[in-house]
Amino acid sequence: MTGREPQKDNDLFFTCSLIEYIARKTKNKRCYVVDTLGRAAIEKIYDLADIYHSDNIDAVSDSFIEEAQLADGSFDNIKAAQYAIPSYWDIGKVYKRLILGISKEKEISVIDALFEAYHSFVSDKIDDYNSSFYYDAPQNILYTFLDGKLE
């Protein structure tokens, strides 16, 4: 461990932030980005995050967009936002915490938890910047996922 958290937690944070960055850039839902990139690319990003983190995120995203042949979509939650827009780093942190919680609670790998998180109804709630859900307490977001419903 270097710093305040384990290195792999920081790698997950970068992975989630890059997914968010790519989704915003291509105007796609996050689950579509995850599916189109595929498990191998997600694992590569996660494994090499400390290297990619040193590069320009725009160049890194372009490389993965091109490699996956990720087409532009029409989902634009930035344009639809009526209030302050969280940064892709902010949303990366929300997903990181959710994924780590899922991994721990369900005793599954971080990558399996990542796919579950991005394919859950919670992902749609996080991506709605007109709601307050994305900045709710991390435990509340995790419990919402685990319970399968929003209280």
N, C-alpha and C positions, 0 to 999 in steps of 0.2 A: 504494500500500500504506500503510495506517495501522495501527500496532500491530505485533504479531509475525507476522501472517500476512496474505496478500492479502484484501481485503474480500470477494471472491466465495467464498473458502474459508469465511469466517465466515458468509456467507449460506447456504451449503450446510449448515453445522453447524446453523443455526437451522431450516432446512427439514427436516432429518432429525430434529431434536428435536421439532418440531411433529408430524411424522408419528408419532413414538413416543408423544407426548402424546395424540393423537387415538386411536391404536390402544388405548392403555390405557384411555382414557375410555369408548370404545365396545366394548371387549373383542373386538377383531377382530385377525386376523393382519395384519401390516404390509403384505404384498403386496395384500391386499384393500383396505386403506385407500388405498394408492397407486393401484390400479385404479379404485376408486370416485371418488376425487378427480379422477382423470384428468390427462392430460398438461398441459392448459391451466392447471388450478389449481396443479399442481406448479410449472410455469414461473412463474406469478404469484407464488407464495410465494417462490420463489428470487429472482426479480427485485426484489421489494418487501420482502425479509427485513429490511433495515435499518429500514424503517418498522414492520413488524409486530413486530419485536423490542422496539420501544418501548412497545407496547401490552401489556395483560394477556393472557397466553397462554391463559387460560381463555376469554376473550371472543373471541380470534382463532380458537381451535379451534371454539367454538360456531358461529361464522360459517361456517366451511368445512364443518362437519358438517351444518348446516342446508342450505347451498347444494347440497351433494352428495347430500342426503337419505340420509346414512349411517346405516344401522340398527344397533342394538346386536347384538353377536354373543355367542358363548359362549367365546371364547378368552381365558382369564384366566391369563396366565403370572405375574402378580403373586401371585395366590392360591396358585398351585402352587409358588411358590418356597419352599424350605426354609431358605434362607440369606439373607444380606443382599441387598437389592434395589437394583440400580443405578438412579440417577435417569434421567429421560428425557433429561437433558443428557448424562449419561455414555454412554448408548446412541447419542445423536445424534452424539457424537464418534467412536464406533466406526464407524458407518455413513459419516460424512464421510470418514474416512481410507480406508475400503474403496473408496468411490465415486471419490475422487481417484486412487487407485491403479489402479482399473479404467480410468478415463478415460485416464490416461497410458499404461498398458500396451497398451490396445487402440486407442488413438488415436481415441476417440469423444467425443462431447459429455458433459458432466457429467450432463445430464438422461437421456441414453441409458444412461449408466453407472448412474445411480440406479435406473432400471427393471430393469436386469440384476441389480443387487445385491439388490434387494428380492424378485426372482423366483427367486433361486438357493437351493440347499440350505443355503448359508451363513447365510442370513437365519434359517432355523429353528434353526440352531446358536446364533446370537447371541441369539435370543429365549428360549433355555433357560437360565434363571438358576440352575438346579441344576447346570449344568456350569461349567467354567472357561473355556470358549471365548471368551466376550465380552470377557474381560480379557487374552486372549493378545496377544502382540506384534502390532502392526498388519501387519507384513510377513508373519507366519505366517497371519493371516486372509486377506490378499490372495493368498498362494500357494495356500492351500486352495481359494479361489475359482477361481484360474487353472488349478490342477491338476484341479479337478472332483472331488476326493476329500479326505477327512480322514485324515491319516496317524496 
